[in-house]
Amino acid sequence: MEMETVKLSAIVMRWYPDMMPFLKQDELNSVIVLRDGLSILEPADAMDIIHYSICEHQNSAYLQ
């Protein structure tokens, strides 16, 4: 299997489409590189990727 590059929105739409309204556009546009491709990604792995992406975007936010 080859590496595949997808946007987070593709992962969300495939496994958790009901989460779309709760994610920011910059989170959805995050580029994700999947080592073994989208076709073999499991739902639990998809949730881990979504969670990590949200955390990464919060790291750059400033708390006031």
Secondary structure, 3 states (H helix, E strand, C coil): CCCEEEEHHHHHHHHCHHHHHHCCHHHHCCEEEECCCHHHCCHHHHHHHHHHHHHHHHHCCCCC
